[in-house]
Amino acid sequence: MGAMLPWLLLLVVGNLILIWPPLEQDATLLRWLWLFAEQTAFVLPFLLFAAGVALARKLGYSKRVRRAGAVIGISVVAASHLLGSWVAPSWNDRYLAGLGPETEDMRRFGPRTPVGITRNIRFVETNPPEEYALRAGTPHRFPPNVLRWELHAPLALAVFGVLNVFIGALAAELTVNLKRGSRRNARMAIGVLGGIAFLTCHLLAGPVEPFLRDGTMRSGVTAAWLPLGLPVAEILVFSYLVRGKRY
């Protein structure tokens, strides 16, 4: 966890400091807390790579790393999911409620928690609109595939976080014989490039852009889980390279 803290402070707290005090009159402390929870939840799975590297360095390259990595990974992504899928939407809903009656349509199905999103999906499927739309004020017209992606994407991101611990541990073992500076740079490159690649796949696979472009209704469930093929492939390749290095 200590290996993740500096990056968390840099990426999340540093960014939030830049927008506080707020430039907008309606940007209250509640909005700041919502942004903090949302950004922390998003960043944590990516930072678990650093936790995997630190675990391998501390425990050695043994089965203990797998067990500890699983415990730490699941614990962190559980906290991340709680923040991103429950706490942040609840704070955002409270913030919107404070803006007055003009936000009532946006809050029609309650906070954008899994419960609220599921309620939205059921309504849209039971009462399909004449035309789907993605305007914030008309959630009753949201495409069901986009809603399913919104529901599944946080879970897929959590799974990526757990996988990222093991990628970090494998990267640490793979680069252990490099010189100190080269080792640090190689590990950082693997972590950063792997995270960027996954995020790119996540964005490209998402159903929002195709819908906005030409109305394509791409499967939201598939779009959420398909990018996990990349970290799984990383683990398989790194495991193969590590085994070759050992033997």
N, C-alpha and C positions, 0 to 999 in steps of 0.2 A: 504493500500500500504506500509505503514511503517513497518508492520509486515513481509512483503516479502523481504524488502531491505537487511537485514543482510544475509539471505540465498542466495539471488541473488549474492551479493558480494563474498560470500564464494565459491559458486559452479561455477560461471562463471568467474568473474574477477580473483579470486584466481588461477583458472586453467590456464587462459590465461597468467597470470604473469609468471607462470612456464615455458612457451614456448617463452617468450620474454626477452631478444633479441633472435631471432630465431637461431636454430642450423644449419638450412639448408640455403644455400646461396640464394635460390629462395623464401624463406619465408619472403615476404615483408610486409609492413604495410597494404596493401590491403588484403593480406591473413589473417592477424591478425583481421582486421575488419570483414571479411567474417566469420571467426570462432566465433567471438564475437556475431554477429547477429544470426548465426545458433544456438549456444548454448543457448543464451538468449531465443530465440523463443521456444526451446525445454523445457527449465526448467520452464518457467513462468506458464504453466498450472498446474504443480505439486505444485508450491508455492502458488497457490490460496487457498489451504487448510488452510494455515496460515492466509490468508485474511478473510476466513470464521470464523475462531476462534476469530480473533480480532473484527470482526463485531458483533458477538454474545455477546462478552464481553462489547462492547461499547454501543450497542443499546438495549441490553436485548433480551430476547427470545420471539420476537413478529413478526408480519407480516412485520414490517419495515425491519427486517433482510433479508427477502426474496426479497423485492424490491431493497434494497441497494445491496444485493448480486448479483442479476441479472444485475444491472447496472455496478458494478465493474467487475464482471466476463466477461460480454460481451466486456467491454472496454479493459480489459487486453488481452483477447484472440484475439481480433481484432488487437491489436498491435503486439501480438505474431505471428499471421498469416501473417501480413504484413512483419515482419522481416524474418520469416522463408521461406515463399513462394515467396516473391518478392525481398526484399532487399538482403538477403544472396545469392540467386542464381545469381542475377545481378552482385554483387561484385565478386563472384566466376568466372563468365563468363569473366569479365574484367581481372581478375588475369590470367586465362587460355589464354586469347588473348595475354597477354604480354609475354607468354612463347614461342611464335613463331608459325610457320605454322604446327608444329607437333601436335598441339591440334585442328586443324580445324575439323577433323572428330568428336571429342568429342563435338564440338560446332555446329554441323550440324543443329540442330533445335533451336539454340539460347539458352538463359539462361533457366535453369530448373525451370522456373516459371510455373504456371498452363497453360499459353498460350503455352509455349514451349513443355510441356509434352503432351498437347492435340494435338499439331502439330505432335509430335512423334507418338502418338497413331494412328492418321489418316493415316500417312505414312505407318506404319507397317501393318495396316489392309488393305490398298489399295495395298501394295506391299509386301505381306508376304514372308519372306526369306525361303530358303530351310531348314535352321536350325536356331532356336533361340539361342541367346547367351547373356550373361550379362557382356561382356567386355566393359570397359569404352569407348574404341575407336570405338565401333560399335553400336551406339544407334539405327541405322536402323534395327538391328536384336534383339532388346529388346523384350521379350515376352509382349504381350498387357495386360495380367493380372497383371504383375508386374508394368507396367506403370499406370494402373488404380489404383493400390494400392498406388503408389507414388502420384497420384493425390488426392485420397480421404483421405489418412492417416492424413495429416495436418488438414483437416476439422474435422475428428473424434477426434483428439487430442484437438482441440479447444473446442469441445462440452464437452470433459472430463474436461477441465479446468473450465467451467461454473458449471458442476455438482460438481466439487471438492470444490467450494465455499460453497455449501449447505451441503456437507459432513462435512466440517470443522465446520460450524455453529451447525449442529446436534451433532457432537462429543463434542463441547463445552458445549452444554446444557446437554448432557448425563453424562458428568463428573463433572458438576458444584459442586456437593456436596462432592467430594473427597478432601482429604487434598492437600495443595498446591503442594508439591513435587509429590505426586501420580497423581494429576490432570495433571500436566505438562508432566509427563512421559507417562500417558495414551493417552493424545492427540497426543504427538509426535509419539507414537507407531502406533496409528490409521492412522495418516497421512503418515508416512514412509512406513508402511507395505501395506497400500492401494495403494500408488504410485508404490511400487515395484511389487505388484500383477498385477496392470494394465499394467505396462511396460512389465512384463513377458508374459501376455496374448497377448499384442500387438506384441511382437517378435515371439511368438509361432504360432500365427495366420497368420503371414506374409507369402506371397507366394514365397519369395526369396529362403529360405532354401530348401523347397520341390523341387523347380525347379533345384537348383544346385545339389541336392542329386540324384534325379532320373527322372527329367524332368516333374514332376507333375505340371499341370497348374491349380492351385487352384484359385478360384475366388478372384480377387483383391479387388473388392468392398465389398464383404462379409468379407474378412479378415481385412479390414480397420475398419468396423463398429461393427463387432461382439464383440470385447473386451469391448465395452461400456456397455454390459450387467452386468459387474462386478460393476462399480460405481452406476448403476441404482439399483442393488440389495442391495448395501450398503445403499443407501438412503431409500429404502423401509424398510430394517431391522432397521436402526437407527430411522426412523420415528415411527415405531411400538413400539420400546423400549421407545422413548421419550413420546409418548402418554400414555403408561402404567405407566411411571414415574409421569406424570402430574396427572393422574386420578386414 
